[in-house]
Amino acid sequence: MRLAPPRSRLLKAVAAACVLSAPLAPAAAAGTPADEGDRHRVGVVISVTTTRVGAPGNPPVAVVPFTDAVYTDCDAAPETSRGCLTVGAVGYPYEIGRLEITVAQWVAFLNTADPEGRDPFDLYDGSESGASWPKYGQVEFSEDARTGRHYAPARPEWADKPYGFADFLDAARLVNSLFNGRILSKGTRTEGGFTYVTYQVRLSPRTERGMYDLDRPDTTRTEDSGFVVPSQNEWVKAAYYDPNGGGTNAYWKYPTNAGVFGDGDATAPSPTVLNPTTGDVTNASTQPLASYRPSGGAAPTWCPAQVPPDDCATVNPLGLDPTTYAEVYQGSLSTVGQARTTSPWGTLDQGGNAVEWTDTITPPPTGEDFGRVWRRLHGGVSNSAPYQMWPSAVGLQPQDNYFYRHTYPWLGIRIGVIGDLEPEDR
């Protein structure tokens, strides 16, 4: 069936997550039209705004994973079982999304990539629906809808929230759709000392090849110019590197403020307070600000006004009892950008809200990959503590973690741009 009962799909996801030795199956050829004549005639138009990141050749900073410090290099770092790595150095100018990809943008992509509602690449699962998951479900699927209209935000309030059910392959397919699409216009503006670029792009249904060749599980960038999933270094530089030399070794502790390394969460940004029925930020005048769970405090939360409170508190696709559900699922994604606190390069929400994928491949934590590809993630998350927003929070996950994708509604996407993209004349 196109949409199996959510619990059944969840059990399949658990099985897939447990069988770590199963390799990622090659991507099917279907869904990647070869007819160039159709390239620009189908697809929804979306707007994507990036911020320009300059200062090419900036120095890296060394981090010991999940510790409250940065170092000039790994020789200066203490020797621990966690090891050390350097992050943040980028030798070229680039752009990164000012905001996370929203549910509205993701729905536009779904309706372009899957206009017939057949979902050949598992871009959607029933656990993402508001009916299945009243509090966290973001996207509804309608089997009887017109071509190109099968997907919609579960509630109007979700349209401007980050899409939160992504794995890396989802992110790569969205990027390929942008890469293969048509740039209709490009506008540049300066605001608050930052340079923002807004692209109007007609998305392409071609998702399996482009910037990433999804026939290869360990795919890397295939071109020197185009839309990308940011690398770990690109992501870290945009979030923490201060070209004016602020912070420690020119790196901030949080994407919202320089902070003080070594002081725990004493200089963490304030946590957002959300409207309980819309997810809008109500305390934006408090700066710096981020959506996360403060130590000893409650995570920011909301549930659509149309949903009965009891359903918000109890109904879930995992079959969890209300007490366990309340303990495990805390924190909601807030409206993008409303925390208002910018990084050194003008991005918003790189601290808190959804944790975000990068395209950087990394060794698995056990040292054995069991046939799977692991990639780095960054950014903290609305249900987690301040340390997740540190530059040393170098998280990693299998790129195709089916269990997390269908049970963890805080996995987001931020796009990037390398090279110089211009509108197409034709």
C-alpha positions in Angstrom: 0.0 0.0 0.0 1.1 3.6 -0.6 0.4 4.5 3.0 0.6 1.6 5.4 -0.7 2.1 8.9 1.8 4.3 10.8 2.5 1.6 13.4 3.3 -0.9 10.7 5.7 1.5 9.0 7.2 2.3 12.4 8.0 -1.4 13.0 9.6 -1.6 9.6 11.7 1.4 10.4 12.8 -0.1 13.7 13.8 -3.3 11.9 15.7 -1.3 9.3 17.5 0.7 12.0 18.5 -2.5 13.8 19.8 -4.3 10.8 22.9 -2.1 10.5 24.6 -4.5 8.1 22.0 -4.0 5.3 23.5 -1.7 2.6 21.6 1.2 1.2 19.8 0.0 -1.9 20.8 1.8 -5.2 18.3 4.5 -6.2 15.8 3.5 -8.8 16.0 5.2 -12.2 12.3 6.1 -12.2 11.4 9.7 -11.4 14.4 11.2 -13.1 13.0 12.2 -16.5 15.5 12.4 -19.3 13.5 14.7 -21.5 15.1 18.1 -21.3 12.0 19.6 -22.9 10.1 18.9 -19.7 12.8 20.3 -17.5 11.3 23.8 -16.8 7.6 23.2 -17.6 6.8 21.4 -14.4 7.6 22.2 -10.8 6.5 24.6 -8.2 8.3 28.0 -7.8 9.8 28.6 -4.4 11.8 31.5 -2.9 15.1 30.7 -1.1 17.1 33.4 0.7 20.8 32.9 1.5 23.4 35.0 3.3 26.9 35.5 1.8 29.8 34.2 3.8 33.1 35.8 3.0 36.6 35.9 4.6 37.9 32.9 2.6 40.9 31.1 4.0 39.8 31.7 7.6 41.5 29.7 10.3 39.8 26.6 11.7 39.2 25.9 15.4 39.9 22.7 17.2 37.3 21.0 19.3 37.0 17.9 21.5 33.5 16.6 20.8 30.8 17.9 23.2 33.2 19.7 25.5 33.0 23.4 26.6 36.2 24.7 24.9 37.9 25.5 21.6 41.6 25.4 20.8 43.9 26.8 18.2 44.8 23.3 17.1 44.6 19.7 18.2 48.1 19.9 19.7 46.8 22.4 22.2 43.7 20.2 23.1 43.8 17.6 25.9 44.1 14.0 24.9 40.8 12.2 25.6 38.9 9.2 24.4 36.7 11.6 22.4 39.5 12.6 20.1 39.9 16.0 18.5 39.0 17.5 15.2 39.3 20.9 13.5 36.2 22.7 12.0 35.2 25.9 10.4 37.9 26.6 7.8 36.6 27.4 4.3 38.8 28.6 1.5 36.2 30.1 -0.7 33.2 32.5 -0.5 29.8 30.8 -0.4 26.2 31.2 0.6 24.1 29.5 3.2 20.4 29.6 3.9 19.3 32.5 6.1 16.6 30.2 7.4 15.8 26.5 7.6 13.8 24.9 4.9 10.1 25.3 5.9 7.2 22.9 5.7 5.7 25.0 2.9 8.9 24.8 0.9 9.1 21.0 1.5 5.5 20.5 0.4 6.3 22.4 -2.8 9.1 20.0 -3.4 7.0 16.9 -2.6 4.3 18.0 -5.1 7.0 18.6 -7.7 9.0 15.4 -7.1 5.9 13.2 -6.7 3.1 14.8 -8.6 1.2 11.6 -8.9 1.4 10.8 -5.2 3.2 7.4 -5.6 6.2 8.3 -3.5 8.8 6.0 -5.3 11.7 7.3 -3.1 10.0 7.2 0.4 9.9 10.9 0.8 6.8 10.7 3.0 5.5 8.5 5.8 2.1 8.4 7.5 3.7 9.3 10.9 4.2 12.8 9.5 0.5 13.5 9.2 -1.5 15.5 11.7 -4.1 12.7 11.9 -1.4 10.2 13.0 0.6 12.7 15.2 -1.5 15.7 16.2 1.2 17.6 18.0 4.2 16.9 15.6 2.6 15.9 12.3 3.5 18.5 9.6 2.4 17.2 6.2 -0.9 15.6 5.0 -1.2 13.3 2.0 -4.4 13.1 0.0 -4.6 10.1 -2.4 -7.6 11.6 -4.3 -6.1 15.0 -4.9 -5.2 16.5 -8.3 -1.9 15.9 -9.9 0.7 18.0 -8.1 -1.6 18.6 -5.1 -1.3 15.4 -3.1 0.7 17.0 -0.2 -0.2 20.0 2.0 0.8 21.4 5.4 -1.1 19.5 8.1 -2.3 22.8 9.6 -1.8 26.3 8.4 0.5 27.0 11.3 3.0 24.5 10.1 3.7 26.3 6.8 6.4 28.6 8.3 8.0 26.0 10.7 11.1 24.0 9.8 10.5 20.7 8.1 11.5 18.2 10.8 11.4 14.7 9.4 14.4 14.8 7.0 17.2 12.3 6.5 20.3 13.3 4.4 18.9 11.6 1.3 15.8 13.8 1.6 18.0 16.9 1.8 20.1 15.7 -1.2 17.0 15.2 -3.3 15.7 18.6 -2.5 19.1 20.1 -3.4 19.0 18.1 -6.7 15.6 19.5 -7.4 16.9 23.0 -6.9 20.1 22.3 -8.9 18.2 20.9 -11.8 15.5 23.6 -11.6 15.4 27.0 -13.2 16.5 30.2 -11.4 13.9 32.7 -12.5 15.3 35.7 -10.6 18.0 36.7 -8.2 17.9 39.7 -5.9 20.6 41.0 -3.5 20.0 43.3 -0.5 22.0 44.5 2.5 20.4 44.5 6.0 22.1 44.9 9.3 25.5 44.7 7.7 24.8 41.3 6.1 24.3 40.6 2.4 21.3 38.5 1.5 20.5 36.9 -1.8 17.0 35.8 -2.8 16.5 33.2 -5.5 13.2 32.4 -7.2 13.5 28.8 -8.4 11.2 26.6 -10.4 11.9 23.2 -8.9 12.6 20.2 -11.1 11.2 16.7 -10.7 14.7 15.3 -11.3 15.9 14.3 -7.9 18.3 11.3 -8.3 21.1 13.1 -10.0 22.4 16.6 -10.0 24.7 18.0 -7.3 24.5 14.5 -5.7 24.4 11.2 -7.6 22.1 9.1 -5.5 23.2 5.9 -7.3 26.2 6.2 -5.0 25.4 5.8 -1.3 28.6 7.8 -0.4 27.8 10.5 -2.9 29.7 13.8 -2.6 29.3 17.0 -4.7 29.6 16.5 -8.4 29.8 20.1 -9.5 31.8 23.3 -8.5 28.7 25.5 -8.6 25.1 25.1 -7.5 22.9 24.5 -4.6 24.3 22.1 -2.0 23.7 20.7 1.5 26.3 22.7 3.5 29.5 20.9 4.6 30.4 20.7 8.2 33.0 23.4 7.8 30.6 25.7 5.8 27.9 25.2 8.5 30.3 25.9 11.4 31.9 28.9 9.8 28.5 30.5 9.1 27.3 29.8 12.7 30.4 30.6 14.8 33.3 32.3 12.9 33.5 36.0 13.6 35.4 37.9 10.9 35.9 40.7 13.4 37.7 38.5 15.8 35.1 38.3 18.5 34.7 35.3 20.8 37.6 32.9 21.5 40.1 32.3 18.6 37.5 34.3 16.5 34.8 31.7 17.2 31.6 32.2 19.2 30.3 29.6 21.7 26.7 29.9 20.3 25.4 30.9 16.9 23.6 33.7 18.7 26.3 35.3 20.8 30.0 35.0 21.7 29.4 33.5 25.1 32.2 32.4 27.4 33.8 29.0 26.9 34.2 27.1 30.2 31.2 28.7 31.9 28.7 25.9 31.2 25.4 27.5 30.2 25.8 30.8 32.1 26.1 32.8 28.9 23.7 30.8 26.8 21.0 32.7 24.9 17.6 33.0 26.5 15.0 30.3 25.6 12.1 31.2 23.4 8.5 31.3 24.7 6.0 30.2 22.1 2.4 31.0 21.5 0.8 27.7 22.7 -1.5 27.4 19.6 0.6 28.9 16.8 4.2 28.2 17.6 5.1 31.9 17.1 7.8 33.4 19.3 6.3 35.8 21.8 9.5 37.0 23.6 11.5 38.2 20.6 12.5 41.4 22.4 14.6 39.3 24.7 18.0 39.0 23.0 20.0 36.8 22.4 17.4 34.1 21.9 17.1 30.5 20.7 14.6 27.7 20.7 16.0 25.0 23.1 15.4 23.5 26.5 17.2 25.4 29.2 18.9 23.4 32.0 16.3 22.8 34.7 13.6 24.4 32.6 10.8 23.5 30.1 11.3 23.2 26.4 9.3 25.6 24.2 6.2 23.9 23.0 2.9 24.4 21.1 0.1 22.4 19.4 -2.2 23.6 16.6 -5.3 25.3 17.9 -7.6 23.0 15.9 -6.4 19.9 17.9 -8.1 19.0 21.2 -5.7 19.3 24.1 -6.1 15.7 25.0 -5.1 14.6 21.5 -2.0 16.8 21.7 -1.0 15.2 24.9 -1.7 11.5 24.1 -2.1 10.6 20.4 1.1 9.4 18.8 2.1 6.9 16.1 4.5 5.0 18.4 1.8 3.7 20.7 3.4 5.3 23.8 1.4 5.7 26.9 0.7 9.3 27.9 3.3 9.4 30.7 6.1 8.0 28.6 5.1 10.2 25.7 5.3 13.3 27.8 8.7 12.3 29.1 10.2 11.5 25.7 8.6 14.1 23.4 9.3 17.6 24.7 9.9 20.7 22.6 8.4 22.0 19.5 9.7 23.7 16.4 9.1 27.5 16.3 8.3 29.8 13.4 11.5 30.3 11.4 13.4 33.5 12.1 11.3 34.8 14.8 14.0 34.4 17.5 15.6 37.3 15.5 19.2 36.7 16.8 21.7 36.4 14.0 25.0 34.6 13.7 28.2 36.4 12.8 27.1 36.1 9.1 23.4 36.9 9.5 21.8 33.5 9.6 18.9 32.7 11.9 18.1 29.6 14.0 21.4 27.9 13.6 21.2 27.6 17.4 18.2 25.6 18.5 15.0 24.8 16.6 15.8 21.9 14.3 19.2 20.1 14.1 20.5 20.3 10.5 22.2 17.9 8.1 25.6 18.6 6.5 27.0 16.6 3.6 30.2 15.8 5.4 30.9 12.0 5.6 32.4 10.9 8.9 33.5 7.5 10.4 30.9 5.9 12.6 31.3 6.1 16.3 32.0 2.4 16.6 34.7 2.4 13.9 32.7 0.0 11.8 30.1 1.3 9.3 28.3 -2.0 8.7 27.7 -0.9 5.1 26.1 2.5 6.1 27.2 6.0 5.4 27.4 8.4 8.4 27.2 12.2 8.1 27.6 15.1 10.5 24.7 17.2 11.9 24.7 20.5 13.8 22.7 23.2 15.4 21.1 22.1 18.7 17.4 21.3 18.8 14.3 22.6 20.6 14.1 19.6 22.9 17.7 19.6 24.0 20.1 21.4 26.3 22.4 24.4 25.6 25.5 22.3 25.0 24.0 21.1 21.7 24.5 24.6 20.4 28.3 24.6 21.0 30.7 24.3 18.0 32.0 21.1 19.6 28.5 19.5 19.3 29.6 17.6 16.2 26.7 15.1 16.0 26.5 12.2 13.5 23.9 9.8 12.2 23.5 7.3 9.4 22.3 9.3 6.4 19.4 6.9 6.1 18.4 6.4 9.7 14.8 5.3 9.0 13.9 5.0 12.7 15.0 8.5 13.6 13.4 9.9 10.5 10.0 8.6 11.5 10.2 9.0 15.2 12.3 12.1 15.7 10.5 15.3 14.4 13.4 17.7 14.8 15.6 16.8 11.8 15.9 19.8 9.5 17.5 21.1 6.3 19.4 24.3 5.5 20.6 24.7 2.0 23.8 26.3 0.7 25.2 27.7 -2.6 28.7 27.4 -4.0 29.9 29.3 -7.1 28.0 32.2 -8.7 24.4 31.3 -9.7 22.5 33.5 -12.2 19.0 33.4 -13.6 18.6 31.5 -16.9 17.4 33.4 -19.9 15.3 30.7 -21.5 
